[in-house]
Amino acid sequence: MLAIVVDEEGNCWIPALMIDEHHQGQGYGRQAMVKLIEHMRNEGCTRLMIGHRPGNRIAGLLYDSLGFQKVSEELCDGEVVRCLELNYK
């Protein structure tokens, strides 16, 4: 399941990207994110935003490895917010 929302500043948010629990840990999340990043870049998105629960270490490591940077140390709605700049090709 995937959802994308564009905010008033033009940031593209991924409010949800979910892999069925029976298929987690098999690389599908990484593959989906890589394809999503490329798709959003091709669609003209310049900033891709995502949040995750602070205790979700695996999500944090995945997003770090894909180049997402923490926006701040403060939580937004209980989540760590990360941003990936896509304004390069």
Buried (B, 14 or more C-beta within 10 A) or exposed (E): EEEBEEEEEEBBBBEEBEBEEEEEEEEEBEEBBEEBBEEBBEEEBBBBBBBBEEEEEEBBEBBEEBEBEEEEEEEEEEBBBBBBEBEEE
